[in-house]
Amino acid sequence: METYTDVLLVTANVGSLFDNVGEIESDWLRELFGTVQSHKPRFIALHFQEVGGKDYMVNMGHAENFFWNIESSEEMRDFDRVCIYVDNHFKNVDSFTALGSMYFIHKSLKNIYQYDFNVKDFKAVSGQNKYVGSLDGVTTMEKEKFPKNFWPDFKWSRKGFMRTRWIIHNQGLDLVNVHLFHDASNLIACNASPSIYSANRQKALRYVINRISESSYTPLPFFLFGDFNFRLDTLSLVQNLSTSAEVQTVKKDSSNEVEKIICEEKDNDHKILLHIETKLFAYLHQAVFREDNGRAILKYDKEIAAFQDVIAEEEILFPPSYPYSEDYTKPTQYMNTRCPSWCDRILMSHTAQDIIHRRDEGESSVVYNILGPNVCMGDHKVTFIYTCIHTYMHTYIHTYIHTYVQM
């Protein structure tokens, strides 16, 4: 018998919550819990990146409180099974990713199984399962920091992925938490189209997809959600924004290295239209990134196009998710540090898109949006998908499960 399961998938770069301990968290949690109460999902997956923030050696101690505030909340009381994985062991430099994943299963939801990568079989989920630390020896998830020698020209940082496998009413799923590399310099990002950073992320994402699709496991529909750090095609965007401006390139005195790009309007008292430095991207008409959910600039969001063979995404109908002001009085304003971009995304395999329930005539029942559009959530807005997935009631569940076991 065919049935549907309501799921809520959430991704959040929570670095700001740790860099500004106590200032943002209460509003942040209220937005999250409000979404849970509004949609009433029966399965919730929360994927966090940058747990501990930039100064994780000082602030990682707050992580346990943060996760407990979610786990113990009144809003989550009807979720009787919980699986939590937090990689907070920063002293283990070779494997530290600062990723955290939480999974909540509602008491009304039966037949939930999770894969054990050690025994290579699915097991029924029960009780509270909490793993905090290096996660070495935890067999119900796979975690990997991107190899150090993978990109020798880039600073090695806490980027990687974490994967869990599930069966929900006989429907198998891979859920993958991802954090890819950022743009270190706005100036370098302007050098080419696509930028060297974009090429780096493409290589990293292809690596993740290949790892979760390797032939040693039966392929399952998968959802990839995290901070992909996807950026707009900066060179093309800047060329478009400055078509009616005079462009000046300022170089350092002692070298040929570009220090600033300044675009002045030819009229309007020669106002500075756009000012770019390594960590400055100041555009005079910032509203273009917010108006109509940034639709005018969405065409410069090109990084996912290289993955159309294996990846799908629901239509984006929300403004760029990064970099918002961390000033709680300016929740809709972007910082002038980076070009606003849709960094935080929920992507899926074509097979995963196929199991999303559609209403008559193909109309989507999916809600793909951000949390707290008018609330300070930190520099990243939280992105979520709420949907119903096709699941199947089956009497002989153990027989069915073994069709998903390692080949």
Secondary structure by P-SEA (a helix, b strand, c coil): ccbbbbbbbbbbcaaaaaaacccccaaaaaaaaaaaaaccccbbbbbbcccccccccccccaaaaaaaaaaaccccccccbbbbbbccccccccccccbbbbbbbcccccbbbbbcccccbbbbbccbbbbcccccccccccccccccccccccccccccbbbbbbbcccbbbbbbbbbbbccccccccccccccaaaaaaaaaaaaaaaaaacccccccbbbbbcccccccaaaaaaaaaaccbbbbbbbccccccccbbbbbbccccccccbbbcccbbbbccccccccccccccccccccccccccccccccccccccccccccccccccccccccccccbbbbbcaaaaaaccccccccccccccccccccccccccccbbbbbbbbbbbcaaaaaaaccccc
